[in-house]
Amino acid sequence: MEVTHKRWFVPELGREMGVNRYGHAGQPFLAFPAQEGNHRNWEDFGLIAAIAPFIETGRIQVFTVDSYDSESWTGNLPFPQRGQAHERYVRFIVDEVLPFIRSFSDKLPWTSGISMGAYHAANFLFRFPHLFGGTIALSGVYDLSDFLGEYADEIVYYNSPLWFLPNLTDPYYLEELRKKTIVLCVGQGAWEEPMLTHTRRMQEVLAQKQIPAWVDIWGPDVHHDWPWWHKQLPYFLEKFF
């Protein structure tokens, strides 16, 4: 498998950030790690190996990125500063990571992620549907209340799909989202709450907005853990690629 590594200092984030590219051709995926993980998260926990047949045959190429969770939503900053920090990460993804992906492919990348990474994957698609082609989000939460309690401000609102999507009326954004491939998956086993509740609520919101989505709720034996994500991601990739 061809692996390309890029690492550079990002002044706005105050540290170096890394991206790994796995593959040589195919549909690009922007892949977010589990909570507070880095660009090696998918490889270190076996997810790259689980989807290797798709990568090695040139059906997909995967760009794994560092998180910025511990400096933003899950860190110790005062709540208002967490959102400001996250917006700097958003600019890093949009202004620096996406051009890096475009240097290898002219296709709109899909997003994907597991756990906290699923939140990022879905949130980026819903906020910037013109920049992405679809998402496969596994075991995600879709608002920030688990990290911020009852605190809310404008940044938190616009980074919580369960909050802003119900009020979305802009025809451009709605039509863009209706063109996308959206997959939200969750199990019903151990550690899958509140992800299960969030996913069911997302199913209702997307239906109300007439945004097509494949919301797939797996059984009570399906836990919030890597072995199940190893099964789920190849399952969905096979359906589309």
TORKOLFI-835643 format. One line per 2 residues: number of its first residue (from 1); for each residue x, y, z of N, C-alpha, C. Coordinates in nm, 3 decimals, m for minus. Atoms other than C-alpha are relative to their C-alpha. Example, Ala and Ser with C-alpha at 12.3 -4.5 7.8 and 13.67 -1.06 7.14 Angstrom:
2
1) 0.089/m0.119/0.000/1.230/m0.450/0.780/0.090/0.120/0.000  m0.082/m0.119/m0.006/1.367/m0.106/0.714/m0.077/0.109/0.073
REM end
This chain:
241
1) 0.085/m0.120/0.000/0.000/0.000/0.000/0.088/0.125/0.000  m0.075/m0.125/0.007/0.132/0.342/m0.095/m0.044/0.093/0.114
3) 0.029/m0.090/m0.112/0.157/0.575/0.206/0.081/0.128/m0.017  m0.064/m0.130/0.008/0.235/0.947/0.185/m0.023/0.073/0.131
5) 0.012/m0.070/m0.127/0.305/1.147/0.500/0.036/0.147/m0.017  m0.028/m0.143/0.001/0.286/1.523/0.541/m0.017/0.053/0.142
7) 0.007/m0.060/m0.133/0.355/1.717/0.859/0.055/0.141/m0.009  m0.046/m0.138/0.006/0.384/2.092/0.902/m0.052/0.077/0.120
9) 0.039/m0.085/m0.112/0.363/2.363/1.164/m0.112/0.092/m0.044  0.115/m0.084/0.029/0.031/2.548/1.173/m0.005/0.110/0.106
11) m0.008/m0.106/m0.101/0.075/2.886/1.348/m0.133/0.024/0.071  0.130/m0.028/m0.061/m0.298/2.934/1.407/m0.038/m0.103/0.106
13) 0.029/0.105/m0.098/m0.312/2.604/1.597/0.110/m0.015/0.104  m0.109/0.001/m0.097/0.019/2.652/1.774/0.076/m0.130/0.010
15) m0.075/0.125/m0.001/0.160/2.313/1.683/0.004/m0.062/m0.139  m0.004/0.075/0.124/0.251/2.072/1.408/m0.124/m0.086/m0.015
17) 0.113/0.087/0.032/m0.028/1.881/1.237/0.045/m0.098/m0.107  m0.040/0.104/0.095/0.003/1.558/1.043/m0.118/m0.052/m0.080
19) 0.097/0.066/0.087/m0.181/1.395/0.755/0.070/m0.119/m0.064  m0.047/0.115/0.075/m0.129/1.046/0.617/m0.096/m0.026/m0.116
21) 0.080/0.043/0.114/m0.247/0.948/0.270/0.028/m0.148/m0.024  m0.011/0.142/0.027/m0.313/0.579/0.217/m0.063/m0.027/m0.136
23) 0.053/0.032/0.131/m0.349/0.471/m0.143/0.061/0.082/m0.111  m0.060/m0.064/0.117/m0.268/0.583/m0.494/m0.105/0.056/m0.096
25) 0.105/m0.043/0.092/m0.605/0.648/m0.662/m0.136/m0.023/0.065  0.135/0.028/m0.046/m0.981/0.644/m0.621/m0.063/0.115/0.076
27) 0.076/m0.101/m0.075/m1.241/0.835/m0.423/0.074/0.040/0.127  m0.068/m0.042/m0.123/m1.069/1.047/m0.156/m0.095/0.006/0.119
29) 0.071/m0.008/m0.127/m1.182/1.020/0.204/0.082/0.083/0.097  m0.059/m0.074/m0.111/m1.104/1.274/0.475/m0.043/m0.071/0.128
31) 0.031/0.090/m0.110/m1.084/1.053/0.785/0.041/0.062/0.133  m0.024/m0.057/m0.131/m1.116/1.182/1.140/0.016/m0.110/0.104
33) m0.026/0.104/m0.101/m0.978/0.985/1.438/m0.102/0.001/0.112  0.079/0.001/m0.122/m1.150/0.886/1.758/0.043/0.118/0.088
35) m0.022/m0.117/m0.084/m1.158/1.145/2.037/0.146/0.017/0.039  m0.136/m0.041/m0.034/m0.823/1.321/2.078/0.107/m0.085/m0.068
37) m0.096/0.083/0.072/m0.658/1.081/1.833/0.078/0.080/m0.102  m0.083/m0.067/0.101/m0.398/1.162/1.571/m0.013/m0.068/m0.136
39) 0.011/0.048/0.137/m0.339/1.089/1.204/0.038/m0.147/m0.014  m0.032/0.143/0.003/m0.212/0.738/1.290/m0.108/m0.085/0.066
41) 0.103/0.070/m0.076/m0.528/0.644/1.481/m0.063/m0.115/m0.079  0.063/0.104/0.082/m0.694/0.450/1.198/0.098/m0.114/m0.028
43) m0.099/0.106/0.026/m0.372/0.263/1.120/0.032/m0.077/0.127  m0.042/0.065/m0.125/m0.274/0.191/1.481/m0.107/m0.094/0.054
45) 0.108/0.083/m0.052/m0.616/0.045/1.565/m0.062/m0.092/m0.104  0.037/0.103/0.096/m0.645/m0.167/1.252/m0.105/0.035/m0.102
47) 0.107/m0.034/0.093/m0.904/0.027/1.055/0.053/0.011/m0.144  m0.059/m0.004/0.134/m0.671/0.091/0.760/0.015/m0.142/m0.053
49) m0.013/0.140/0.044/m0.598/m0.282/0.746/m0.136/m0.058/m0.038  0.133/0.053/0.027/m0.972/m0.355/0.754/m0.054/0.044/m0.135
51) 0.047/m0.049/0.130/m1.031/m0.145/0.442/0.108/m0.006/m0.107  m0.113/0.007/0.093/m0.701/m0.229/0.271/m0.040/m0.045/m0.141
53) 0.035/0.040/0.137/m0.867/m0.411/m0.024/m0.055/0.114/m0.085  0.053/m0.114/0.075/m1.047/m0.091/m0.122/0.112/0.098/m0.038
55) m0.111/m0.092/0.024/m0.725/0.110/m0.097/0.096/m0.058/m0.103  m0.102/0.062/0.085/m0.492/m0.135/m0.269/m0.047/m0.017/m0.144
57) 0.054/0.013/0.136/m0.723/m0.175/m0.569/m0.036/0.134/m0.063  0.021/m0.132/0.056/m0.748/0.200/m0.619/m0.143/0.047/m0.001
59) 0.139/m0.046/m0.007/m1.114/0.231/m0.530/m0.013/0.124/0.088  0.002/m0.117/m0.087/m1.050/0.478/m0.248/0.143/0.035/0.040
61) m0.123/m0.043/m0.065/m0.765/0.678/m0.099/m0.042/0.076/0.126  0.042/m0.049/m0.130/m0.778/0.780/0.266/0.103/0.098/0.055
63) m0.084/m0.104/m0.057/m0.639/1.100/0.418/m0.037/0.014/0.148  0.028/m0.004/m0.144/m0.619/1.068/0.797/0.066/0.123/0.060
65) m0.048/m0.127/m0.055/m0.577/1.386/1.000/0.010/m0.008/0.153  m0.004/m0.017/m0.145/m0.485/1.487/1.353/m0.129/0.065/0.048
67) 0.110/m0.073/m0.064/m0.764/1.590/1.585/0.055/0.125/0.069  m0.033/m0.117/m0.082/m0.769/1.916/1.778/m0.096/0.004/0.119
69) 0.103/0.009/m0.104/m1.021/1.793/2.036/0.048/0.051/0.135  m0.046/m0.034/m0.134/m0.807/1.835/2.345/0.032/0.148/0.014
71) m0.020/m0.145/m0.003/m0.737/2.196/2.249/m0.131/0.075/m0.021  0.128/m0.067/0.025/m1.104/2.266/2.178/m0.112/m0.063/0.083
73) 0.121/0.043/m0.066/m1.425/2.079/2.266/0.023/m0.084/0.126  m0.018/0.090/m0.115/m1.283/1.821/2.509/0.109/0.048/0.096
75) m0.109/m0.050/m0.083/m1.011/2.036/2.664/m0.049/0.072/0.125  0.029/m0.067/m0.126/m1.000/2.255/2.974/m0.019/0.151/m0.014
77) 0.022/m0.143/0.020/m1.047/2.598/2.816/m0.139/0.041/0.048  0.136/m0.049/m0.023/m1.340/2.814/2.923/m0.086/m0.026/m0.123
79) 0.086/0.041/0.110/m1.639/2.720/2.711/0.006/0.091/m0.122  m0.002/m0.084/0.120/m1.638/3.029/2.483/0.128/m0.018/m0.082
81) m0.126/0.014/0.071/m1.272/2.972/2.396/0.011/m0.134/m0.073  m0.005/0.131/0.068/m1.330/2.608/2.301/m0.054/0.012/m0.143
83) 0.055/m0.018/0.133/m1.548/2.710/2.009/0.093/0.079/m0.090  m0.095/m0.079/0.079/m1.298/2.970/1.895/0.117/m0.086/m0.045
85) m0.109/0.090/0.037/m1.025/2.706/1.902/m0.044/m0.097/m0.110  0.050/0.091/0.103/m1.241/2.466/1.702/m0.009/0.069/m0.135
87) 0.010/m0.070/0.128/m1.300/2.731/1.436/0.136/0.016/m0.065  m0.135/m0.003/0.059/m0.924/2.758/1.391/0.031/m0.135/m0.065
89) m0.018/0.133/0.059/m0.921/2.382/1.330/m0.081/m0.012/m0.130  0.081/0.001/0.121/m1.202/2.426/1.077/0.075/0.067/m0.114
91) m0.075/m0.070/0.105/m0.991/2.677/0.887/0.119/m0.083/m0.046  m0.112/0.088/0.037/m0.696/2.437/0.896/m0.049/m0.108/m0.097
93) 0.052/0.105/0.088/m0.908/2.161/0.741/m0.036/0.057/m0.137  0.049/m0.056/0.125/m1.068/2.384/0.478/0.111/0.063/m0.082
95) m0.100/m0.078/0.073/m0.769/2.600/0.388/0.130/m0.075/m0.028  m0.128/0.067/0.017/m0.482/2.353/0.421/m0.014/m0.149/m0.034
97) 0.013/0.144/0.027/m0.597/1.990/0.428/m0.072/m0.025/m0.132  0.071/0.023/0.125/m0.849/2.012/0.145/0.083/0.030/m0.124
99) m0.089/m0.018/0.115/m0.598/2.169/m0.097/0.101/m0.114/m0.016  m0.091/0.114/0.007/m0.358/1.886/m0.007/m0.071/m0.119/m0.065
101) 0.075/0.110/0.061/m0.629/1.633/m0.096/m0.022/0.027/m0.149  0.025/m0.034/0.140/m0.708/1.819/m0.419/0.124/m0.018/m0.088
103) m0.122/0.020/0.079/m0.345/1.785/m0.526/0.011/m0.144/m0.050  0.000/0.139/0.042/m0.415/1.411/m0.563/m0.127/m0.041/m0.073
105) 0.126/0.039/0.062/m0.776/1.408/m0.687/m0.088/0.122/m0.020  0.093/m0.110/0.024/m1.030/1.641/m0.842/m0.142/m0.035/0.043
107) 0.131/0.038/m0.051/m1.321/1.451/m0.685/m0.025/0.065/0.135  0.034/m0.049/m0.133/m1.505/1.599/m0.390/0.024/m0.112/0.101
109) m0.024/0.106/m0.099/m1.380/1.407/m0.085/m0.126/m0.031/0.080  0.096/0.037/m0.102/m1.613/1.215/0.138/0.068/0.015/0.135
111) m0.053/0.003/m0.136/m1.571/1.239/0.513/m0.038/m0.131/0.066  0.033/0.117/m0.080/m1.562/0.953/0.757/0.066/0.014/0.136
113) m0.058/m0.004/m0.134/m1.493/0.902/1.125/m0.072/m0.095/0.091  0.057/0.088/m0.100/m1.558/0.689/1.428/m0.002/0.073/0.134
115) 0.016/m0.063/m0.130/m1.686/0.808/1.767/0.005/0.153/m0.016  m0.010/m0.146/0.015/m1.582/1.175/1.807/0.033/0.037/m0.145
117) m0.029/m0.023/0.141/m1.446/1.149/1.453/m0.123/m0.002/m0.087  0.126/0.002/0.075/m1.796/1.065/1.331/m0.072/0.134/0.013
119) 0.056/m0.135/m0.018/m1.916/1.392/1.482/0.065/0.097/m0.099  m0.069/m0.092/0.091/m1.649/1.580/1.286/m0.036/m0.028/m0.145
121) 0.031/0.036/0.139/m1.720/1.389/0.966/m0.136/0.055/m0.041  0.134/m0.049/0.032/m2.091/1.469/0.976/m0.007/0.152/0.007
123) 0.008/m0.145/m0.018/m2.045/1.824/1.102/0.061/0.075/m0.118  m0.062/m0.067/0.115/m1.807/1.917/0.819/m0.089/m0.011/m0.124
125) 0.088/0.013/0.116/m2.044/1.778/0.557/m0.121/0.092/0.014  0.122/m0.080/m0.015/m2.351/1.952/0.703/0.030/0.150/m0.004
127) m0.035/m0.142/0.005/m2.169/2.284/0.742/0.047/0.044/m0.138  m0.063/m0.037/0.128/m1.989/2.276/0.406/m0.036/m0.102/m0.108
129) 0.038/0.105/0.097/m2.191/2.054/0.169/0.059/0.020/m0.139  m0.059/m0.025/0.131/m2.036/2.224/m0.134/0.144/m0.051/m0.010
131) m0.141/0.044/0.000/m1.692/2.095/m0.030/0.016/m0.151/0.007  m0.011/0.144/m0.023/m1.774/1.727/0.027/m0.109/m0.075/m0.077
133) 0.093/0.080/0.079/m1.945/1.448/m0.162/m0.090/m0.090/0.082  0.079/0.089/m0.083/m2.075/1.238/0.124/0.069/m0.024/0.133
135) m0.060/0.034/m0.129/m2.007/1.097/0.469/m0.042/m0.139/0.042  0.031/0.125/m0.070/m1.990/0.764/0.650/0.043/0.022/0.144
137) m0.027/m0.034/m0.140/m2.017/0.843/1.021/m0.044/m0.116/0.089  0.025/0.118/m0.081/m1.993/0.557/1.270/0.004/0.035/0.149
139) 0.008/m0.016/m0.146/m2.109/0.591/1.632/0.031/0.143/0.044  m0.027/m0.139/m0.033/m2.119/0.969/1.650/m0.106/0.064/0.087
141) 0.097/m0.091/m0.061/m2.283/1.234/1.862/m0.014/0.119/m0.094  0.026/m0.104/0.099/m2.438/1.523/1.674/m0.044/0.133/0.061
143) m0.007/m0.132/m0.060/m2.453/1.804/1.925/0.108/m0.006/0.108  m0.116/m0.009/m0.089/m2.197/1.919/2.181/m0.036/0.001/0.148
145) 0.043/m0.008/m0.139/m2.399/1.895/2.501/0.076/m0.096/0.090  m0.075/0.094/m0.083/m2.200/1.593/2.623/0.132/0.060/0.049
147) m0.129/m0.062/m0.034/m1.889/1.812/2.632/m0.017/0.135/0.069  0.017/m0.137/m0.048/m2.035/2.151/2.722/m0.119/0.016/0.094
149) 0.118/m0.012/m0.085/m2.344/2.071/2.928/m0.104/0.089/m0.064  0.105/m0.089/0.051/m2.606/2.343/2.889/0.056/0.125/m0.067
151) m0.057/m0.120/0.060/m2.360/2.602/2.759/m0.026/0.000/m0.152  0.019/m0.015/0.144/m2.438/2.734/2.409/0.031/0.143/m0.040
153) m0.017/m0.130/0.063/m2.331/3.021/2.190/m0.013/m0.022/m0.151  0.021/0.011/0.145/m2.340/3.089/1.816/0.092/m0.105/m0.062
155) m0.092/0.098/0.056/m2.030/2.881/1.743/m0.045/m0.141/0.035  0.048/0.132/m0.041/m2.161/2.587/1.944/m0.123/m0.039/m0.081
157) 0.122/0.027/0.077/m2.497/2.614/1.767/0.033/m0.048/m0.141  m0.030/0.033/0.139/m2.346/2.604/1.419/0.099/m0.116/m0.014
159) m0.079/0.123/0.003/m2.127/2.308/1.513/m0.075/m0.116/0.064  0.086/0.105/m0.055/m2.419/2.101/1.644/m0.110/m0.028/m0.101
161) 0.100/0.026/0.104/m2.610/1.948/1.351/m0.141/m0.021/0.054  0.133/0.021/m0.055/m2.897/1.846/1.578/m0.067/0.131/0.039
163) 0.056/m0.131/m0.034/m2.942/2.214/1.664/m0.027/0.083/m0.125  0.019/m0.093/0.111/m2.893/2.396/1.336/m0.079/m0.060/m0.116
165) 0.071/0.057/0.113/m3.037/2.147/1.087/m0.153/0.018/0.010  0.146/m0.020/m0.005/m3.398/2.168/1.220/m0.045/0.140/m0.043
167) 0.035/m0.138/0.035/m3.390/2.544/1.157/0.053/0.042/m0.136  m0.060/m0.033/0.129/m3.216/2.526/0.819/m0.109/0.017/m0.106
169) 0.100/m0.028/0.104/m3.429/2.688/0.549/0.063/0.048/m0.130  m0.067/m0.052/0.119/m3.170/2.814/0.299/m0.010/m0.103/m0.113
171) 0.019/0.098/0.108/m3.264/2.648/m0.033/0.132/m0.054/m0.056  m0.128/0.046/0.055/m2.902/2.633/m0.150/0.056/m0.114/0.084
173) m0.057/0.103/m0.085/m2.783/2.436/0.152/m0.084/m0.126/0.000  0.086/0.118/0.000/m3.084/2.208/0.155/0.016/m0.080/m0.129
175) m0.016/0.071/0.127/m3.048/2.124/m0.214/0.138/m0.065/m0.010  m0.134/0.061/0.000/m2.674/2.066/m0.174/0.001/m0.127/0.084
177) 0.002/0.116/m0.087/m2.735/1.829/0.116/m0.081/m0.115/m0.060  0.083/0.105/0.061/m3.002/1.641/m0.078/0.074/m0.074/m0.111
179) m0.080/0.065/0.104/m2.739/1.560/m0.342/0.105/m0.095/0.058  m0.112/0.071/m0.061/m2.499/1.401/m0.093/m0.039/m0.142/0.041
181) 0.020/0.134/m0.056/m2.456/1.043/0.020/0.031/0.007/0.148  m0.014/m0.015/m0.145/m2.512/1.037/0.395/m0.028/m0.135/0.064
183) 0.014/0.125/m0.074/m2.457/0.725/0.605/0.031/0.028/0.147  m0.019/m0.010/m0.144/m2.503/0.735/0.982/m0.028/m0.139/0.058
185) 0.013/0.135/m0.053/m2.446/0.406/1.163/0.032/0.000/0.150  m0.025/0.013/m0.143/m2.459/0.308/1.529/m0.048/m0.137/0.044
187) 0.047/0.124/m0.060/m2.495/m0.005/1.739/m0.092/0.027/0.118  0.086/m0.012/m0.118/m2.724/m0.074/2.032/0.061/m0.069/0.121
189) m0.066/0.071/m0.109/m2.467/m0.246/2.252/0.067/0.093/0.099  m0.068/m0.073/m0.106/m2.230/m0.134/2.524/0.064/0.128/m0.051
191) m0.064/m0.129/0.022/m2.116/0.229/2.530/m0.053/0.074/m0.122  0.053/m0.069/0.118/m2.337/0.329/2.235/m0.106/0.106/0.035
193) 0.077/m0.117/m0.039/m2.544/0.575/2.436/0.099/0.110/0.039  0.119/m0.057/0.064/m2.585/0.868/2.374/0.003/m0.003/m0.153
195) m0.010/0.003/0.146/m2.471/0.793/2.016/m0.126/m0.053/m0.065  0.123/0.058/0.054/m2.779/0.579/1.959/m0.113/0.102/0.000
197) 0.105/m0.101/m0.009/m3.014/0.853/2.079/0.023/0.111/m0.102  m0.031/m0.106/0.096/m2.837/1.116/1.869/m0.029/m0.045/m0.143
199) 0.020/0.049/0.136/m2.848/0.899/1.558/m0.149/m0.010/m0.034  0.145/0.006/0.024/m3.220/0.836/1.595/m0.060/0.139/m0.018
201) 0.049/m0.137/0.016/m3.281/1.207/1.638/0.042/0.056/m0.135  m0.045/m0.045/0.132/m3.072/1.277/1.328/m0.088/m0.059/m0.109
203) 0.088/0.064/0.098/m3.287/1.029/1.137/m0.130/0.078/m0.015  0.124/m0.076/0.003/m3.597/1.227/1.230/0.019/0.136/m0.066
205) m0.025/m0.134/0.055/m3.443/1.565/1.146/0.022/m0.007/m0.151  m0.028/0.011/0.144/m3.312/1.454/0.807/m0.126/m0.035/m0.078
207) 0.127/0.033/0.066/m3.648/1.301/0.718/m0.090/0.123/m0.011  0.082/m0.121/0.002/m3.824/1.624/0.814/0.047/0.099/m0.106
209) m0.057/m0.092/0.098/m3.590/1.819/0.589/0.008/m0.062/m0.140  m0.001/0.071/0.129/m3.630/1.565/0.305/0.142/m0.012/m0.055
211) m0.139/0.025/0.037/m3.256/1.500/0.305/0.021/m0.151/0.005  m0.017/0.145/0.000/m3.197/1.139/0.196/0.121/m0.042/0.083
213) m0.110/0.051/m0.081/m2.983/0.942/0.438/m0.024/m0.148/0.029  0.006/0.140/m0.042/m2.905/0.581/0.518/0.039/m0.003/0.147
215) m0.023/0.010/m0.144/m2.942/0.557/0.895/m0.013/m0.147/0.037  m0.005/0.145/m0.022/m2.839/0.204/0.990/0.031/m0.028/0.147
217) m0.016/0.030/m0.142/m2.890/0.093/1.350/0.021/m0.150/0.016  m0.034/0.140/m0.015/m2.714/m0.235/1.423/m0.049/m0.051/0.135
219) 0.066/0.068/m0.110/m2.809/m0.483/1.695/0.058/0.026/0.138  m0.043/m0.019/m0.139/m2.770/m0.500/2.074/0.135/m0.063/0.032
221) m0.133/0.059/m0.020/m2.451/m0.704/2.036/0.110/0.088/m0.058  m0.096/m0.086/0.069/m2.281/m0.418/1.847/0.043/0.112/0.094
223) m0.050/m0.091/m0.102/m2.062/m0.220/2.086/0.076/0.117/m0.063  m0.076/m0.119/0.040/m1.886/0.116/2.065/0.149/m0.034/0.012
225) m0.139/0.046/m0.009/m1.548/m0.034/1.985/0.053/m0.035/m0.139  m0.068/0.019/0.129/m1.296/m0.089/1.707/m0.040/m0.126/m0.074
227) 0.034/0.119/0.079/m1.384/m0.450/1.618/m0.128/0.016/m0.082  0.122/m0.023/0.077/m1.730/m0.337/1.511/0.020/0.101/m0.111
229) m0.029/m0.096/0.107/m1.602/m0.038/1.317/0.078/m0.067/m0.112  m0.070/0.078/0.102/m1.373/m0.284/1.137/m0.098/m0.072/m0.091
231) 0.102/0.066/0.081/m1.690/m0.458/1.018/m0.087/0.100/m0.074  0.096/m0.094/0.057/m1.907/m0.155/0.953/0.056/0.075/m0.120
233) m0.051/m0.084/0.108/m1.679/0.059/0.736/0.016/m0.079/m0.130  m0.005/0.076/0.126/m1.597/m0.215/0.480/m0.139/m0.034/m0.054
235) 0.137/0.031/0.042/m1.968/m0.306/0.472/m0.057/0.115/m0.083  0.055/m0.114/0.073/m2.064/0.045/0.364/0.083/0.033/m0.124
237) m0.082/m0.026/0.117/m1.767/0.093/0.132/m0.037/m0.092/m0.115  0.037/0.096/0.104/m1.870/m0.220/m0.056/m0.127/0.042/m0.072
239) 0.125/m0.042/0.061/m2.211/m0.067/m0.118/0.021/0.112/m0.104  m0.020/m0.117/0.085/m2.068/0.242/m0.287/0.123/m0.009/m0.090
241) m0.128/0.003/0.074/m1.720/0.147/m0.414/0.043/m0.143/m0.033
REM end
